[in-house]
Amino acid sequence: DSADAMRVTMLLRCLGMMRGGGETRHMAWMRELDAMGVEVEVITGGPLFGEMRYPVGDLVCRNTTVIKSPYMRDLVYKTQGRRGLGRLGVAMLHTDEEWFCKLAWQHVSSSRRKPDIVHAHALHQAARLKTIDVPVAINLPGQPHSRYLDDLKKADVLLSDGWGARKLPAILGRPVENIVKGVDSTLFSPDGPSVRSELGAAGPVVFCA
């Protein structure tokens, strides 16, 4: 990699454990940044016990670091909605993210080459816990818990789309950049295959998994 290339470090806590919309979106960003000549580093988490569910060695970026830390989401999701466990679940996720962020910043600060920007996905405390002077962008997939409002004020930029881009500026009292979700034009195009035509359907088609 060229020493002059821009370097972006992405903090993606769950990339090795789940592949939801946020993770899929960030992997697409990795591919596009790599194609632009940007050097992308990914720091993700693995559970203290057990195996990661998704491989991270096949990502387009060549710099991937896995940090072992408590992965409490499975337990939180299993107990979600049970009476009396709401606050406990929030506290568990907070502990999980704090631990991961602290270890991630230790890795970043000890790296030979520092990033030009750190991009954190749904890690609201990433800017507060930083240990070196580097801009921090935080991607917000939804409304954050009120405990993180002061943390988010420390970020250099906040990103969201849809509901978040429309509503969060008033809630947080600061701008939120609207980065809309894209569509892979190599897979989807106006003149591409039409499932509706193949099925002979005149109206909308809904698929249920």
Disulfide bonds with the S-S distance in Angstrom:
none
